[in-house]
């Protein structure tokens, strides 16, 4: 019931990603929640509701890094890398540290979460990856700042990502699996196994001729935005 | 190929303050003023079922385009939704929306990657003895396969 399907609620999800909740009017919530922020309401509390672990069957002791909007990448990575590589003094050199780590983040922290996983893949190397997406329900409590005692609770759905990185092999059939060392190769010929019909794009000149509807808004400019619009 | 020369650079926030179109002023590169010009990410594969999500087009329009690809007459069994940097969130949102409105018929398979981006730094003043510079930085990207699983 939390996932709306009607047309006009799409914008709600979009806005909630952009965290524009001060000006946006979340539609699926009670009508009283309209014009939050402008109407003298202040957000006093934000908590994520428990959602099922996207990786069933994962060992219980796995390190989970919860990436938040304000988390510093160097702090996260400093901690996670130390755990994955193992303290050098304690383990007698060689293989040490944890076998798996999970990075999770929601809303505006999603990009940072991916960045952390990407940095770790580069630094550690040979890591198997499993990526899962889901909506997460966030509970917000808003308080009337204009003297009233009224308080209201808003349930907001935000997209979240969970990335499992593992030194041990994972099930390649699982949707969202990525084998080690796909760095850089992915963007160029995306998922060769899944789409063998992938056509390599011919270099520059034919790029535009193959896009007949291309608006030539920026033909005079060195930087063209057209390919992204399609 | 992309060594971790500067992890901070791959963070979105490291690049966020600079908006080339809004402000003609340079970053923190003194003494000459530069215009920062972000090049487009290169080598975009583009099949009929590839959708590159951006932050300029209306969200609903992009969602509708994906929906149309999946259930229109051409009816693709799978599409790929790509998002880079800030657009990652929107790409995920689109994919989750498609899945939600399909009553569970659609599945998602997300992959992540790092994209190397090039910035051009062009001297503001042509008389100054400043060389045009380029800088590379990394940004994160997501590629979501939205597909009907084989029965």
Interface residues (C-beta under 8 A of the other chain):
Chain A: X3 X4 X5 X7 X10 X11 X13 X14 X17 X18 X73 X74 X77 X107 X108 X110 X111 X112 X114 X115 X117 X118 X119 X122 X123 X129 X131 X132 X133 X134 X135 X159 X161 X163 X175 X176 X177 X178 X182 X183 X184 X186 X187 X188 X189 X190 X191 X194 X195 X197 X198 X199 X200 X201 X222 X223 X224 X225 X227 X228 X229 X230
Chain B: X1 X2 X3 X4 X7 X8 X10 X11 X12 X13 X37 X38 X39 X40 X41 X43 X44 X45 X46 X47 X50 X52 X54 X56 X57 X59 X60 X63 X78 X80 X82 X85 X86 X88 X89 X90 X92 X93 X95 X96 X97 X100 X101 X107 X108 X109 X110 X111 X112 X113 X114 X115 X116 X138 X140 X141 X142 X143 X144 X145
